[in-house]
Amino acid sequence: MNGFTAFLIKELLEHVRNYKVLILLSVSAIFGMMSPLTAKMMPDILANVKVEGMVLKIPEPTFIDAFVQFFNNFSQMGMAILLLVFGGLLSQDLAKGTLIIPLSKGLSRYTVILAKYAAALILWTLSYVLAITIHYGYTLYLFKPISVEHLFFSLFCLWLFGAFLLAVLLIASVITRGTYGGLFVTAAGLGILLICQTIFRMDKFNPLKLVSENVALLAGKAEFDQLLNIAWITGALILAALILAMAVFKKKSI
């Protein structure tokens, strides 16, 4: 555990020096603040849009609309920024050869994989919690609070998908070569998941449902049990990705 703790601290400090912490926290704070404000101002914005022969009737925004905007922002731009920030999670170290010295001094390869994933997951969790805190505060200020069923679980599903993306990015970085090879493979994997969902209708097992059904769950149009099963499946996929990453990295020449 000493080796893991030391390498984890080193990774976290590296993220601070590379401004990854600053970027993610700043973007999360902006999303958290922007989502309720956008929901509040959307009727006024659309009211100024003049369409000949049409009258736009915009309903008054509600507490739920602010969370709808939050999910839309994070499931699209938020995940894209997460991938860009951690695009070279392991592949940059392999390309630069920075792992040769610590591994030659006895650092376990398993420790490298677990510490890198833990550092990225900690940063993702902190930025996500910051976004939720700011968002919830502004939402309470701008809207009348109401009880929303499955709100916490919807937020958890979005966080879990981010954790899943980081695990996929890590195994992709181990398998591929090049600084951003893992990023391209991960993007291709997301494309495959999207095809499976839209064309082959593999909804019961697809992790993409965690970020595409949040709003429907809040509106009572999605099945809680199905999303819960997908959450369990996604957790198992994260564990499998980490185990596979450690197995491949153990045999990988550096």
C-alpha positions in Angstrom: 0.0 0.0 0.0 2.9 2.3 0.6 3.8 2.1 -3.1 0.2 2.7 -4.1 -0.2 5.7 -1.8 3.1 7.3 -3.0 2.3 6.8 -6.7 -1.3 8.0 -6.2 0.0 11.2 -4.5 2.5 11.6 -7.4 -0.3 11.3 -9.9 -2.5 13.8 -8.1 0.3 16.3 -7.9 1.0 15.7 -11.6 -2.6 16.5 -12.4 -2.3 19.8 -10.4 0.9 20.8 -12.3 -0.6 20.0 -15.7 -3.7 22.1 -14.8 -6.0 19.2 -15.2 -7.5 19.9 -11.7 -8.0 23.5 -12.6 -9.6 22.7 -15.9 -12.0 20.1 -14.6 -13.0 22.1 -11.5 -13.5 25.3 -13.6 -15.6 23.6 -16.2 -17.6 21.8 -13.6 -18.3 25.1 -11.7 -19.3 26.7 -15.0 -21.7 23.9 -15.9 -23.1 23.9 -12.3 -23.8 27.6 -12.5 -24.9 27.7 -16.1 -27.5 24.9 -16.1 -30.1 26.5 -13.8 -29.5 30.0 -15.3 -30.0 28.6 -18.8 -33.2 26.9 -17.8 -34.5 30.1 -16.1 -33.7 32.3 -19.1 -34.7 29.9 -21.9 -38.3 31.2 -22.2 -37.1 34.8 -22.5 -34.5 33.8 -25.1 -37.0 31.8 -27.2 -39.6 34.6 -26.8 -37.3 36.9 -28.7 -37.0 34.4 -31.6 -39.5 35.5 -34.2 -40.8 32.8 -36.5 -43.2 34.0 -39.2 -46.6 32.5 -38.9 -45.8 30.8 -35.6 -46.5 31.6 -32.0 -44.1 30.0 -29.5 -45.7 29.2 -26.2 -43.0 28.4 -23.7 -44.1 27.0 -20.3 -42.7 28.5 -17.2 -39.4 26.7 -16.3 -39.5 24.5 -13.2 -37.1 22.9 -10.7 -36.9 19.8 -12.9 -36.0 21.8 -16.0 -32.8 23.0 -14.3 -31.7 19.4 -13.7 -32.7 18.5 -17.3 -30.3 21.2 -18.5 -27.6 19.9 -16.1 -27.9 16.3 -17.5 -27.8 17.6 -21.0 -24.7 19.6 -20.4 -22.8 16.9 -18.5 -23.8 13.9 -20.7 -22.5 15.7 -23.8 -19.9 18.4 -23.2 -19.0 17.2 -19.8 -18.0 13.7 -20.9 -16.2 15.1 -23.9 -14.0 17.3 -21.7 -13.4 14.4 -19.3 -12.0 12.4 -22.2 -9.9 15.2 -23.5 -8.4 16.0 -20.1 -7.4 12.3 -19.5 -6.8 11.4 -23.1 -3.2 10.4 -22.4 -3.9 8.8 -19.0 -1.2 6.1 -19.5 -0.2 6.3 -23.1 1.8 9.5 -22.5 3.9 7.8 -19.8 4.5 4.9 -22.1 5.5 7.2 -25.0 7.9 9.3 -22.8 9.3 6.3 -20.9 8.7 7.9 -17.5 7.6 4.6 -15.9 10.9 2.8 -16.6 12.7 4.1 -13.5 9.9 3.5 -10.9 9.2 0.1 -12.3 12.9 -0.8 -12.3 12.9 0.1 -8.6 10.2 -2.4 -7.7 7.0 -0.6 -8.3 4.3 -3.1 -9.2 2.6 -2.7 -12.5 -0.7 -3.4 -10.8 0.0 -0.4 -8.6 0.5 1.8 -11.7 -2.9 0.8 -13.2 -4.8 1.1 -10.0 -3.2 4.4 -8.9 -3.7 6.0 -12.3 -7.4 5.0 -12.3 -7.9 6.1 -8.7 -6.3 9.5 -9.3 -8.5 10.1 -12.3 -11.6 8.9 -10.5 -10.9 11.1 -7.5 -10.5 14.2 -9.7 -13.7 13.3 -11.6 -15.6 12.8 -8.4 -14.5 16.1 -6.9 -15.3 18.0 -10.0 -18.7 16.3 -10.3 -19.6 16.9 -6.6 -18.6 20.6 -7.1 -20.9 20.9 -10.1 -23.8 19.3 -8.3 -23.3 21.5 -5.2 -23.2 24.8 -7.2 -26.1 23.6 -9.4 -28.3 22.6 -6.5 -27.6 25.9 -4.7 -28.5 28.0 -7.7 -31.5 25.9 -8.5 -32.9 26.3 -5.0 -32.4 30.1 -5.3 -34.0 30.4 -8.8 -36.8 27.8 -8.5 -39.3 26.5 -6.0 -38.0 23.2 -4.7 -40.1 20.1 -5.3 -39.6 16.5 -4.5 -38.2 14.6 -7.5 -38.2 10.8 -7.5 -35.0 9.0 -8.3 -33.0 12.3 -8.5 -30.0 11.0 -6.5 -29.9 7.8 -8.6 -30.0 9.8 -11.8 -27.0 11.8 -10.6 -25.3 8.6 -9.6 -25.8 7.1 -13.1 -24.1 10.1 -14.7 -21.1 9.8 -12.3 -20.9 6.0 -12.9 -20.8 6.5 -16.7 -17.8 8.9 -16.2 -16.1 6.2 -14.1 -16.8 3.7 -16.9 -15.3 6.1 -19.5 -12.1 6.4 -17.4 -11.8 2.6 -17.1 -12.3 2.1 -20.9 -9.8 4.9 -21.6 -7.2 3.2 -19.3 -7.5 -0.2 -21.0 -7.4 1.4 -24.4 -4.2 3.3 -23.4 -2.6 0.0 -22.4 -3.5 -1.8 -25.6 -2.7 1.0 -28.2 0.4 2.9 -29.1 0.8 6.6 -29.4 0.1 9.5 -27.1 -3.6 9.7 -27.8 -4.2 6.2 -29.2 -6.4 5.4 -26.1 -8.6 8.4 -26.7 -9.3 7.4 -30.3 -10.1 3.8 -29.3 -12.4 5.0 -26.5 -14.2 7.3 -29.0 -14.6 4.4 -31.4 -16.0 2.2 -28.5 -18.6 4.9 -27.7 -19.5 4.9 -31.4 -20.1 1.1 -31.2 -22.2 1.5 -28.1 -24.3 4.1 -29.8 -24.8 1.8 -32.8 -25.8 -1.0 -30.5 -28.4 1.2 -28.9 -29.8 2.9 -32.0 -29.7 0.1 -34.5 -29.6 -3.2 -32.6 -31.7 -1.9 -29.7 -29.4 -3.5 -27.0 -31.0 -1.3 -24.4 -31.0 -3.7 -21.5 -27.2 -4.0 -21.3 -25.9 -0.7 -22.8 -24.0 1.7 -20.4 -25.1 4.6 -22.6 -28.5 4.3 -21.1 -27.0 5.7 -17.9 -26.6 9.1 -19.6 -29.5 9.0 -22.0 -32.3 8.1 -19.6 -31.6 10.4 -16.7 -34.3 12.9 -17.8 -36.8 10.2 -18.7 -36.3 8.7 -15.2 -37.0 12.0 -13.6 -40.2 12.3 -15.7 -41.3 8.8 -14.8 -40.9 7.6 -18.4 -37.9 5.2 -17.8 -37.8 2.0 -15.8 -35.8 2.3 -12.5 -35.2 -1.5 -12.3 -33.7 -1.6 -15.8 -31.3 1.3 -15.1 -30.4 -0.3 -11.8 -29.4 -3.5 -13.7 -27.4 -1.5 -16.2 -25.6 0.2 -13.3 -24.6 -3.2 -11.9 -23.5 -4.3 -15.4 -21.5 -1.1 -15.8 -19.8 -1.6 -12.4 -18.9 -5.2 -13.5 -17.5 -3.8 -16.8 -15.3 -1.3 -14.9 -13.9 -4.1 -12.8 -13.3 -6.2 -15.8 -11.6 -3.4 -17.7 -9.2 -2.8 -14.7 -8.4 -6.5 -14.4 -7.8 -6.7 -18.2 -5.6 -3.5 -18.1 -3.5 -5.0 -15.3 -3.1 -8.3 -17.1 -2.1 -6.7 -20.4 0.2 -4.1 -18.8 2.0 -6.9 -16.9 3.1 -8.5 -20.2 3.7 -5.2 -22.0 7.2 -4.2 -22.8 8.2 -0.7 -21.9 
